[in-house]
Amino acid sequence: MKEYERTFKVKSIMPFVEYCKKNGYQEFDAVKQNRVVYENQNCDHIIARITTETIKGQEKTIFDCKNVNRKKQNLNISSESIPMELNSESLKIIKSVLDVLEFKVAADNLRTRYIFEKDGVKFEIDEYTRPEMKVVAVEGDESLVETVYSEISAKFSDFME
């Protein structure tokens, strides 16, 4: 499935959270995530991810892959696999497959993700503790993402890095 996304670092996530709340975006439960990113040694735009999520005390581990087809400044256009939930046995199998296919750990991140959605646009607002940073992503239909991105860029440029 194709993903069209604008991603940018910010100084504070609060203006973006407030924007979503004031503009009628549906808020989902905050998610604590430990995401381990693997890059293919022969083709670094192909990545695999194993993400352990905790939502309201419930933990699950997800595996997915991504082919970053185009990356320019804060625009990413990618192909993403359908995520697969893992148990302890399938996690061992996936790690073995990644090793055979020459994928190596590129990042091991900890974050809290806040998700807001409205009319085909999704905000993923991330507060990382490892590495320490704040990131906002706006994804969805290309024309809708560009409209929302233009609006928030003009409104919150002082908060964007």
Backbone torsions as a table, in degrees:
resi	resn	phi	psi	omega
1	MET	NA	143.5	-177.0
2	LYS	-83.7	139.9	176.9
3	GLU	-122.4	125.6	175.1
4	TYR	-112.5	120.8	-169.8
5	GLU	-146.8	137.1	168.7
6	ARG	-104.2	123.8	-178.6
7	THR	-127.4	134.6	-178.5
8	PHE	-152.9	147.9	175.8
9	LYS	-78.9	147.5	-179.9
10	VAL	-133.5	159.8	177.8
11	LYS	-79.7	-32.2	179.4
12	SER	-146.8	142.0	178.0
13	ILE	-85.8	-16.9	-171.6
14	MET	-58.4	-44.1	179.1
15	PRO	-59.5	-32.8	-178.2
16	PHE	-78.0	-37.4	174.2
17	VAL	-63.0	-46.8	179.6
18	GLU	-63.1	-39.7	177.0
19	TYR	-57.5	-47.8	-178.8
20	CYS	-62.2	-44.6	-179.2
21	LYS	-65.0	-43.0	-178.7
22	LYS	-70.4	-23.5	-175.9
23	ASN	-104.3	18.9	170.9
24	GLY	76.0	22.3	175.7
25	TYR	-75.9	139.6	176.6
26	GLN	-74.3	129.4	-179.3
27	GLU	-97.5	133.5	177.1
28	PHE	-105.0	165.4	179.6
29	ASP	-60.1	140.6	176.2
30	ALA	-62.3	144.8	-176.9
31	VAL	-121.7	125.6	171.4
32	LYS	-88.2	129.5	-176.6
33	GLN	-132.3	139.5	165.6
34	ASN	-114.3	109.2	-177.3
35	ARG	-112.1	120.3	174.1
36	VAL	-101.6	121.8	-177.4
37	VAL	-104.5	130.9	177.8
38	TYR	-113.6	134.5	175.4
39	GLU	-109.3	142.6	174.5
40	ASN	-74.4	128.9	-176.5
41	GLN	-65.1	-22.9	-177.3
42	ASN	-98.3	-10.9	-174.9
43	CYS	-158.1	87.2	-168.3
44	ASP	-70.4	-7.1	175.5
45	HIS	-87.2	-2.7	174.0
46	ILE	-102.3	119.9	-177.4
47	ILE	-125.8	157.9	172.7
48	ALA	-125.9	149.2	-177.8
49	ARG	-135.5	136.6	170.8
50	ILE	-117.3	115.6	-174.1
51	THR	-119.3	122.2	173.5
52	THR	-99.6	119.6	-176.8
53	GLU	-111.2	143.1	172.5
54	THR	-125.8	118.0	178.1
55	ILE	-125.3	120.2	-179.2
56	LYS	49.1	44.0	177.0
57	GLY	81.1	-7.6	179.5
58	GLN	-93.6	128.2	-177.8
59	GLU	-109.9	139.9	172.5
60	LYS	-147.8	155.4	-178.8
61	THR	-118.3	132.3	-174.8
62	ILE	-122.4	141.9	174.0
63	PHE	-118.3	135.7	172.1
64	ASP	-153.1	168.9	-179.7
65	CYS	-128.9	157.7	-176.5
66	LYS	-145.3	138.5	173.9
67	ASN	-116.8	106.0	-178.6
68	VAL	-79.6	95.5	-174.7
69	ASN	-71.2	-38.4	-178.8
70	ARG	-145.5	130.3	178.9
71	LYS	-137.1	117.8	-179.3
72	LYS	-142.0	116.0	-175.9
73	GLN	51.8	-113.1	-177.5
74	ASN	-104.2	15.3	179.3
75	LEU	-104.5	127.8	175.1
76	ASN	-124.3	127.5	171.8
77	ILE	-119.6	117.5	-171.2
78	SER	-134.5	161.8	167.3
79	SER	-106.2	133.8	-179.3
80	GLU	-123.5	144.5	175.3
81	SER	-78.0	167.0	171.4
82	ILE	-74.7	131.2	-179.1
83	PRO	-68.0	147.8	178.9
84	MET	-123.2	128.6	176.6
85	GLU	-78.2	137.8	-176.3
86	LEU	-111.9	151.3	167.0
87	ASN	-113.6	-177.7	-174.2
88	SER	-62.0	-37.3	180.0
89	GLU	-70.6	-46.2	-179.7
90	SER	-68.6	-28.1	175.7
91	LEU	-62.8	-43.1	176.7
92	LYS	-60.8	-42.4	-179.0
93	ILE	-64.5	-47.4	-179.6
94	ILE	-60.4	-44.3	179.5
95	LYS	-62.6	-36.9	177.2
96	SER	-65.8	-44.1	178.3
97	VAL	-62.0	-45.0	179.3
98	LEU	-59.9	-39.5	178.7
99	ASP	-64.5	-46.0	-179.9
100	VAL	-63.3	-36.8	-179.6
101	LEU	-84.1	8.3	176.1
102	GLU	64.1	43.8	170.2
103	PHE	-95.8	134.5	179.8
104	LYS	-124.8	150.6	-179.8
105	VAL	-62.0	126.1	178.5
106	ALA	-109.3	-25.0	-179.3
107	ALA	-158.9	151.0	175.9
108	ASP	-137.1	94.8	-169.7
109	ASN	-106.4	146.8	171.0
110	LEU	-119.2	133.8	-179.2
111	ARG	-157.1	164.0	166.6
112	THR	-112.1	128.4	-178.7
113	ARG	-111.0	130.7	175.5
114	TYR	-110.5	126.9	-174.9
115	ILE	-117.5	134.2	176.6
116	PHE	-133.2	138.1	179.8
117	GLU	-136.4	145.5	175.5
118	LYS	-163.6	130.0	171.1
119	ASP	47.0	48.1	175.8
120	GLY	80.3	9.6	176.9
121	VAL	-121.2	132.3	179.4
122	LYS	-121.0	130.3	170.4
123	PHE	-98.8	128.9	169.8
124	GLU	-116.6	109.2	-174.8
125	ILE	-109.1	113.8	-171.1
126	ASP	-112.8	132.3	174.0
127	GLU	-114.6	103.2	-176.5
128	TYR	-86.7	140.0	169.7
129	THR	-106.4	-18.8	174.8
130	ARG	-144.8	109.2	-12.1
131	PRO	-71.3	160.7	-176.4
132	GLU	-75.1	115.5	177.4
133	MET	-171.7	170.1	178.0
134	LYS	-128.7	132.0	-175.0
135	VAL	-136.1	140.1	174.9
136	VAL	-120.2	135.0	174.6
137	ALA	-124.7	137.7	174.6
138	VAL	-119.6	120.0	-176.8
139	GLU	-133.6	159.8	178.8
140	GLY	143.2	-148.7	177.8
141	ASP	-61.3	134.3	-173.5
142	GLU	-53.0	-50.6	-176.4
143	SER	-67.3	-37.1	177.9
144	LEU	-67.6	-42.9	178.5
145	VAL	-60.5	-44.8	-178.7
146	GLU	-64.1	-37.3	178.0
147	THR	-64.4	-49.2	-179.7
148	VAL	-65.5	-42.2	-179.9
149	TYR	-61.6	-42.1	178.0
150	SER	-60.8	-42.7	-179.2
151	GLU	-64.7	-49.2	-177.2
152	ILE	-72.9	-29.6	177.0
153	SER	-62.7	-42.1	179.9
154	ALA	-69.9	-40.1	-175.0
155	LYS	-75.8	-38.0	-170.0
156	PHE	-121.3	28.0	-177.0
157	SER	-58.5	-30.4	-180.0
158	ASP	-67.6	-20.7	-178.5
159	PHE	-96.2	-9.6	-176.9
160	MET	-93.4	139.0	179.7
161	GLU	-93.4	NA	NA
